[in-house]
Amino acid sequence: MPISLERALLNALAAPDPSATGERLSRLAGIPAPEANAMGAISHRGVAERSDRSLAPRTAVRALGVIAALIAFALLPSSADALTSQVLQASASNTPGFADSHMNDGSPSWTWGAATGLGGLTVRSQKSGANYRMLLKWDISLIPLDASVKRGDLDLYMNTSNTATRSWQVLRLTNSWVEGTSTGAACTTTGVTWNSRDCVAANNWTTAGGDYTATGAVTITGSGTNCTNKWISTCFGVWNIPTIVNAWLTGSGNYGVLIKDTVEGNAQGYAYWFSSKENSAANSPKLTVYYLRKAQNLTATAGNGKVILNWAMPGGTPDYKGTMIVGGSDLTSVTNFSPVDGTTYGSGYVCGGTLAACGVLLDDTTSCAGGTCTATLTTTLVTNGTAYYYKAFTRDTDTTYCGGGTGACYSGASAIVSAKPMTTVSPDPKWGYSTINGASFAPPGLDAGSPGMVVFGDSTSLHFVNASGTSAGTWVVAPFTATGSISKRPPVIPSAYTTTGVNVTYATSQDAASPANGYLDAVNTSTGARLAAWAGQGTFSGNGLLGGAAVWLQAAGNLTFQPGSVTTDVVFAGTRNTGAGSTTNNKVYAVNGNTGAVVWTFSPGNMDIISSTPYVDYSNSAIWVTSRSAGGTGQPSVWKLNAATGALFNGGVNSQDKWSLGDIDASPTPSGNGQYIYVGTVSGTLYAIPIGGGTAIACTPPSCGGSTGAGVIQGLPWPLWNGNPETIIFSRNSTVHSVSFNTSTAAFTTTNWTVTLSGTPTVSAPIDDGTGNNIYVGASDGKVHKLAVSSGLEQGTAVTVTASGTTVGDPAFDFTNNLIYVGAGDGHVYAVTPW
């Protein structure tokens, strides 16, 4: 079941440690810690800048949808990565479904089902008819029938040990038997014996001594160690019997196991006595089963040139690490493919001639803990009129219990589903809204207080538009008229989580005066009116505001701002001044979110223009800001400020709270583990900055990022938060690039690919689809393009939203309504269905 942002916030705010609320919020919303800023309102993962036009942020809609339809979510903090385990053991002598006994070829009609004392259970090898075999059975109803068992550790408590070195074998029984109630006597009514499954000749074993198969048999050897009054796991190890347990679950019948000496009939005689459930429930035979459950409810829905796959991950523990989807047109190959534990496959792995015939379409590492999660994958590796077949495997990266290796453990396959895509009339774009007053390249924010509303600005106005339903693409309320031009995405905050008490958005704008004046407006998204408490506030004469606003929410992390001991939400914005002195006289403002009054101003005297949106670092109570640097590296262009006071975080130490990296227009964005901040420069260099301070690590073309491509890094670098090394996607003028950064070794390790779209259009900054498998970019050919993360190859047919030659801005996702929003140079904002 999807989790709403409101639910995530409520869970986060209920956390007992307020100092960690921001991190809890980010985890509850499905976004890696330590940032609650993916909400966009709490803070902002960045707003890209291209020729002073706003491009893609990691928008609020990503968090507001809480990736409900695309990626796993957690209702609780993630558990450790491990397989589910279940201990099977009798809790009392009469526990239903559990049975233990032994049998003796020297007394073939005797039964010992209720035996206690020293020889409650016995395994013995001895000449002249004194071989003892043990029988054990557990109730497996606690193991789901769809479980794929990776280990089954059988452990016994030894009452008395023989120090001779012997080997014992566990075999799967193939016929039923009855424990009986005798403590050791000739069978008269019921109970298993050497000859009979249940006392009488009519129930005799097919072969005296038990019916069993050697398939899945396991042997361990006692090394002569005295194991008296110990679990054998502490002396010799355990029997690992996954093949046997899986057979029980898959219809072979759970008749338990037989344990015997591998060499019976020894002249000297070797006996070992173990605890039965009648001796001690706590020391009764124990079977610990480790397993993965299968993906649930896989469905395939055909579309025009595409198949949409939906499934659910198993609920509860463990913290499954994603899903593998295999599919294609070759039913035999799809049916026969089974991943090998410990092996890494990856999207694009071919299992049947071609990827379209049989291939791995998705191999992600997304966590899912504490409840059921759902996911959706759209595959465009299809041809209309052809039938395709798909199956899913859950996966986990803890291989401890499945043979080791650096890959993953895989569940069994889901049921195979099929679909045949057919040509239909394309419904895209879903709608196009005219901004009235010119182009709007900034993706919209989503009003969490009204999930069907998107909010965006143009050259004079802030618009509030229905996202879906019969009124899609129309006003919710009349636009708010701003004093200047709005060029960045406005963060939108639901009333329950802002100190204003209303659904509010904060919009920055700048007029055309020289020097430019800046404006910051707080607007009620339910009415379209400016907050009355802001009367007389929010105007910054001679200080333009082209960059976006970021917000510290007290609901996400308590902080007192100085001077004045302010405990309301606080809005941050940097200036883009014009005219004389504009390369050094820029500032960062912190503004009271309730009243519009300035709380503090950071004005170092050597700050160039700011065209980006600050990043709010809740973990460190810091604000990260990027700026230009007067065309060189003589001035800082990355700044880390104390969020509460506006002072440089470490007192103004180079490479600790300020870095001179050359001109930067793009916003800072964090790595998935929160250890680094990524920034992209106007010259095309990508940097990773240690969040605690230190030398910035450079990825400089052509040695890093690919030998092709030119121009600035378009907007913020886009880390996929997909583990370590972490994949980072970024765009330049006409190219899209993929590189990898290892946060452990602090090095860019791989240039994955560089792609130029057909026709060489200019491209927007990228955004991924939430699965980590595909990215979307807008382009100057009037289209939205979808690229595979693994290869950069275009997926399916690009969606045309406007005339060729018209620039399409950066995509933003609304996972709640399953829509992609883009602004375009024709003065419209479009809603497109993901494909």
Backbone hydrogen bonds, N-H to C=O, Kabsch-Sander energy under -0.5 kcal/mol:
donor,donor_aa,acceptor,acceptor_aa,energy
5,L,64,L,-0.6
8,A,4,S,-2.4
9,L,5,L,-3.2
10,L,6,E,-2.7
11,N,7,R,-2.5
12,A,8,A,-2.6
13,L,9,L,-3.3
14,A,10,L,-1.3
15,A,12,A,-1.4
20,A,17,D,-1.9
21,T,18,P,-1.7
24,R,20,A,-2.5
25,L,21,T,-3.1
26,S,22,G,-2.2
27,R,23,E,-2.3
28,L,24,R,-3.2
29,A,25,L,-2.1
30,G,27,R,-1.8
31,I,26,S,-3.1
35,E,32,P,-1.1
36,A,34,P,-0.6
39,M,36,A,-1.3
40,G,37,N,-2.5
40,G,43,S,-0.8
45,R,58,R,-0.6
48,A,56,A,-0.8
50,R,53,R,-2.2
53,R,50,R,-1.8
54,S,487,S,-0.7
55,L,48,A,-2.9
58,R,46,G,-0.6
59,T,57,P,-1.7
62,R,59,T,-1.2
63,A,38,A,-0.7
63,A,59,T,-0.7
64,L,60,A,-3.0
65,G,61,V,-2.0
66,V,63,A,-0.5
67,I,62,R,-1.1
68,A,65,G,-2.3
70,L,67,I,-0.6
71,I,67,I,-2.3
75,L,369,A,-0.7
76,L,369,A,-0.5
82,A,80,A,-0.8
84,T,291,Y,-1.5
86,Q,289,V,-2.1
88,L,86,Q,-0.5
88,L,287,L,-3.2
89,Q,87,V,-0.6
95,T,92,A,-1.8
98,F,95,T,-1.4
99,A,137,K,-2.4
101,S,135,L,-2.1
103,M,133,R,-2.3
105,D,131,N,-1.9
107,S,104,N,-0.9
110,W,107,S,-1.9
111,T,185,A,-2.4
112,W,102,H,-0.6
114,A,182,S,-3.4
115,A,112,W,-2.0
120,G,117,G,-1.3
121,L,274,F,-1.6
123,V,272,Y,-2.2
124,R,132,Y,-1.7
125,S,270,Y,-2.5
126,Q,124,R,-0.5
127,K,266,N,-2.2
130,A,126,Q,-1.1
132,Y,124,R,-1.4
133,R,103,M,-2.3
134,M,259,I,-2.5
135,L,101,S,-3.0
136,L,257,V,-2.3
137,K,99,A,-2.3
140,I,138,W,-0.7
143,I,140,I,-1.9
147,A,144,P,-1.8
148,S,292,L,-3.4
149,V,147,A,-0.7
150,K,290,Y,-3.0
151,R,290,Y,-1.5
153,D,288,T,-2.7
154,L,152,G,-0.7
154,L,239,W,-3.1
155,D,153,D,-0.6
155,D,286,K,-3.0
157,Y,283,N,-0.5
158,M,156,L,-0.6
158,M,230,K,-2.9
159,N,157,Y,-0.6
159,N,273,W,-2.1
160,T,273,W,-1.5
163,T,161,S,-0.5
166,R,164,A,-0.6
166,R,222,G,-0.8
168,W,220,I,-2.7
169,Q,260,K,-3.0
170,V,218,V,-3.0
171,L,258,L,-2.5
172,R,213,T,-0.9
173,L,256,G,-2.1
174,T,211,D,-2.4
175,N,211,D,-0.6
178,V,197,R,-2.3
184,G,111,T,-0.5
185,A,111,T,-1.5
187,C,109,S,-3.0
192,V,178,V,-1.5
193,T,196,S,-3.1
195,N,108,P,-1.9
197,R,203,N,-2.8
199,C,191,G,-1.7
200,V,198,D,-2.7
203,N,200,V,-1.8
204,N,201,A,-1.8
205,W,195,N,-2.3
209,G,194,W,-3.1
210,G,207,T,-1.4
212,Y,210,G,-0.6
213,T,172,R,-2.1
217,A,214,A,-2.1
218,V,170,V,-1.6
220,I,168,W,-2.1
222,G,166,R,-3.3
223,S,221,T,-0.5
224,G,164,A,-0.5
227,C,225,T,-0.7
229,N,158,M,-2.2
230,K,158,M,-1.0
230,K,227,C,-1.2
232,I,156,L,-2.8
234,T,231,W,-2.0
235,C,232,I,-1.4
236,F,232,I,-3.1
237,G,232,I,-2.1
239,W,154,L,-1.8
240,N,238,V,-0.6
241,I,152,G,-3.1
241,I,239,W,-0.8
245,V,241,I,-2.0
246,N,242,P,-2.9
247,A,243,T,-1.7
248,W,244,I,-1.8
249,L,245,V,-1.8
250,T,246,N,-1.3
251,G,248,W,-0.8
252,S,247,A,-2.3
255,Y,253,G,-1.2
257,V,136,L,-2.5
258,L,171,L,-2.6
259,I,134,M,-2.5
260,K,169,Q,-1.9
262,T,167,S,-2.4
270,Y,125,S,-2.6
272,Y,123,V,-2.1
273,W,160,T,-1.6
274,F,121,L,-3.4
275,S,157,Y,-2.8
280,S,276,S,-2.2
284,S,281,A,-1.2
286,K,155,D,-2.5
287,L,88,L,-2.4
288,T,153,D,-2.4
289,V,86,Q,-2.9
289,V,287,L,-0.6
290,Y,151,R,-2.5
291,Y,84,T,-2.4
292,L,148,S,-1.8
294,K,146,D,-0.6
296,Q,312,A,-3.7
299,T,310,N,-2.7
301,T,308,I,-3.0
302,A,300,A,-0.5
303,G,306,K,-2.9
305,G,303,G,-1.0
306,K,303,G,-0.5
307,V,379,T,-1.8
308,I,301,T,-3.2
309,L,307,V,-0.6
309,L,377,L,-3.0
310,N,299,T,-2.2
311,W,375,A,-1.6
312,A,296,Q,-3.1
313,M,373,C,-3.4
319,D,80,A,-0.6
320,Y,318,P,-1.8
320,Y,368,C,-1.0
321,K,395,R,-1.7
322,G,320,Y,-0.7
322,G,366,T,-1.5
324,M,393,F,-3.2
325,I,362,L,-2.5
326,V,391,K,-2.6
327,G,359,G,-2.3
328,G,389,Y,-2.0
329,S,356,A,-1.7
330,D,357,A,-2.4
331,L,329,S,-1.0
334,V,330,D,-2.5
335,T,331,L,-2.7
336,N,332,T,-2.3
337,F,333,S,-1.6
341,D,339,P,-0.5
342,G,408,A,-3.2
343,T,340,V,-1.7
343,T,408,A,-0.5
348,G,360,V,-3.3
349,Y,346,G,-1.7
351,C,358,C,-3.2
352,G,358,C,-0.9
354,T,352,G,-1.7
358,C,354,T,-2.4
359,G,327,G,-2.2
360,V,349,Y,-2.8
361,L,325,I,-2.5
361,L,359,G,-0.8
362,L,325,I,-1.3
364,D,323,T,-1.8
368,C,320,Y,-1.0
371,G,316,G,-0.5
375,A,311,W,-1.8
377,L,309,L,-2.3
379,T,307,V,-2.3
379,T,377,L,-0.6
382,V,380,T,-1.6
385,G,421,P,-3.4
386,T,383,T,-2.0
388,Y,419,A,-2.5
389,Y,328,G,-2.8
390,Y,417,V,-2.8
391,K,326,V,-2.4
393,F,324,M,-2.7
395,R,322,G,-2.0
396,D,409,C,-2.0
399,T,397,T,-0.9
402,C,399,T,-1.5
404,G,399,T,-2.7
406,T,342,G,-0.6
407,G,342,G,-1.0
408,A,343,T,-0.7
409,C,396,D,-3.5
411,S,394,T,-2.4
414,S,392,A,-2.1
417,V,390,Y,-2.4
419,A,388,Y,-1.9
422,M,303,G,-1.1
426,S,424,T,-0.5
430,K,831,A,-3.1
431,W,831,A,-1.0
433,Y,829,V,-3.3
434,S,432,G,-0.5
435,T,827,G,-3.1
437,N,435,T,-2.7
440,S,824,A,-0.8
445,G,455,V,-3.0
447,D,453,M,-2.0
448,A,446,L,-0.9
450,S,447,D,-1.3
453,M,450,S,-2.4
454,V,465,V,-2.7
455,V,445,G,-3.2
456,F,463,H,-1.5
458,D,461,S,-2.2
459,S,437,N,-0.9
462,L,480,F,-2.6
463,H,456,F,-3.7
464,F,477,V,-0.5
465,V,454,V,-2.7
466,N,474,T,-2.8
467,A,452,G,-4.9
468,S,452,G,-0.5
472,A,469,G,-1.6
473,G,466,N,-2.9
474,T,471,S,-1.6
476,V,464,F,-2.7
476,V,477,V,-0.6
477,V,464,F,-0.7
480,F,462,L,-2.6
482,A,460,T,-2.8
482,A,480,F,-0.7
485,S,510,Q,-2.5
486,I,458,D,-2.4
487,S,485,S,-0.6
493,I,504,V,-3.0
497,Y,494,P,-1.8
498,T,495,S,-1.1
501,G,498,T,-1.2
504,V,493,I,-2.1
504,V,502,V,-0.6
505,T,523,V,-2.1
506,Y,491,P,-1.4
507,A,505,T,-0.5
507,A,521,D,-2.3
509,S,519,Y,-2.0
510,Q,485,S,-1.1
511,D,517,N,-2.0
518,G,540,F,-2.2
518,G,543,N,-0.7
519,Y,509,S,-2.4
520,L,538,G,-2.6
521,D,507,A,-2.5
523,V,505,T,-2.7
523,V,521,D,-0.6
524,N,529,A,-3.1
525,T,503,N,-1.9
525,T,523,V,-0.7
526,S,503,N,-0.5
527,T,524,N,-0.9
528,G,524,N,-3.2
529,A,524,N,-0.6
531,L,522,A,-2.8
534,W,531,L,-1.7
535,A,532,A,-1.7
537,Q,534,W,-2.7
538,G,596,G,-0.6
540,F,518,G,-3.1
541,S,539,T,-0.5
543,N,540,F,-2.0
545,L,509,S,-0.5
547,G,574,G,-0.6
547,G,610,I,-0.6
550,A,572,F,-2.0
552,W,570,V,-3.3
553,L,551,V,-0.7
554,Q,552,W,-0.5
556,A,553,L,-1.3
557,G,553,L,-1.1
561,F,559,L,-0.6
561,F,566,V,-2.9
562,Q,644,A,-2.6
566,V,561,F,-2.6
570,V,552,W,-1.7
571,V,591,V,-3.0
572,F,550,A,-3.4
573,A,589,Y,-1.7
575,T,587,K,-2.3
576,R,544,G,-2.2
582,S,579,G,-1.7
584,T,581,G,-1.8
585,N,581,G,-2.0
586,N,607,M,-2.2
588,V,602,F,-1.9
589,Y,573,A,-3.1
590,A,600,W,-2.4
591,V,571,V,-3.0
592,N,597,A,-3.4
593,G,569,D,-3.3
596,G,592,N,-2.8
599,V,590,A,-3.6
600,W,590,A,-1.1
602,F,588,V,-2.9
603,S,601,T,-0.7
607,M,584,T,-1.6
608,D,606,N,-0.6
608,D,628,R,-0.8
610,I,575,T,-2.2
611,S,609,I,-0.5
615,Y,624,W,-2.4
616,V,614,P,-0.5
617,D,615,Y,-0.7
617,D,622,A,-2.7
618,Y,616,V,-1.0
619,S,34,P,-0.5
620,N,617,D,-0.6
621,S,617,D,-0.7
622,A,617,D,-2.1
623,I,641,L,-2.2
624,W,615,Y,-2.7
625,V,639,W,-2.6
627,S,637,S,-2.3
628,R,609,I,-2.1
632,G,629,S,-1.7
635,Q,629,S,-0.5
637,S,659,W,-3.3
638,V,659,W,-1.6
639,W,625,V,-2.9
640,K,657,D,-2.7
641,L,623,I,-3.1
641,L,639,W,-0.5
642,N,647,A,-3.5
643,A,621,S,-2.3
643,A,641,L,-0.6
646,G,642,N,-3.1
649,F,640,K,-2.6
651,G,648,L,-1.5
654,N,652,G,-0.5
655,S,658,K,-3.0
656,Q,653,V,-2.1
657,D,653,V,-2.2
658,K,653,V,-0.8
659,W,638,V,-2.1
661,L,659,W,-0.9
664,I,627,S,-1.0
666,A,680,G,-0.7
667,S,47,V,-0.6
669,T,678,Y,-1.8
671,S,676,Y,-2.5
674,G,671,S,-1.4
677,I,689,I,-2.3
678,Y,669,T,-3.7
679,V,687,Y,-1.8
681,T,685,T,-2.5
682,V,663,D,-2.7
684,G,681,T,-1.2
686,L,699,C,-2.4
687,Y,679,V,-2.9
688,A,697,I,-2.2
689,I,677,I,-2.9
691,I,675,Q,-2.9
693,G,690,P,-1.9
694,G,655,S,-3.0
697,I,688,A,-2.9
699,C,686,L,-2.8
703,S,700,T,-0.6
704,C,700,T,-1.4
706,G,702,P,-0.6
713,I,681,T,-1.8
714,Q,712,V,-0.7
714,Q,731,S,-3.5
715,G,49,E,-1.0
715,G,713,I,-0.8
716,L,56,A,-0.5
718,W,729,I,-3.1
720,L,727,T,-2.8
726,E,741,F,-3.0
728,I,739,V,-3.0
729,I,718,W,-2.3
730,F,737,H,-2.0
731,S,714,Q,-0.5
732,R,735,T,-2.8
733,N,710,A,-2.2
736,V,755,V,-2.5
737,H,730,F,-3.3
738,S,753,W,-2.3
739,V,728,I,-2.3
740,S,750,T,-2.3
741,F,726,E,-2.4
742,N,747,A,-3.0
743,T,741,F,-0.7
746,A,742,N,-1.2
747,A,742,N,-1.5
749,T,740,S,-1.8
749,T,747,A,-0.6
750,T,740,S,-1.0
752,N,738,S,-2.0
752,N,750,T,-0.7
753,W,738,S,-1.3
755,V,736,V,-2.8
757,L,734,S,-0.5
760,T,757,L,-2.4
763,V,733,N,-2.1
764,S,778,G,-2.7
767,I,776,Y,-1.4
769,D,774,N,-2.1
775,I,787,L,-2.6
776,Y,767,I,-2.9
777,V,785,H,-2.1
779,A,783,K,-1.4
780,S,762,T,-2.0
782,G,779,A,-1.1
782,G,806,T,-0.9
784,V,799,V,-2.4
785,H,777,V,-3.0
787,L,775,I,-2.8
788,A,793,L,-2.6
789,V,773,N,-3.2
790,S,773,N,-0.5
792,G,788,A,-3.0
795,Q,786,K,-3.4
796,G,794,E,-0.6
799,V,784,V,-1.8
800,T,798,A,-0.5
801,V,782,G,-2.5
801,V,799,V,-0.6
802,T,782,G,-1.8
805,G,780,S,-0.9
806,T,803,A,-2.0
807,T,805,G,-0.5
808,V,779,A,-1.2
809,G,823,G,-3.6
810,D,441,F,-0.7
812,A,821,Y,-1.5
814,D,819,L,-2.9
815,F,61,V,-0.7
815,F,813,F,-0.5
818,N,814,D,-0.7
819,L,814,D,-2.1
820,I,832,V,-3.2
821,Y,812,A,-2.9
822,V,830,Y,-2.0
824,A,828,H,-2.0
825,G,807,T,-2.5
827,G,824,A,-1.4
829,V,433,Y,-2.3
830,Y,822,V,-3.3
831,A,431,W,-2.5
832,V,820,I,-3.2
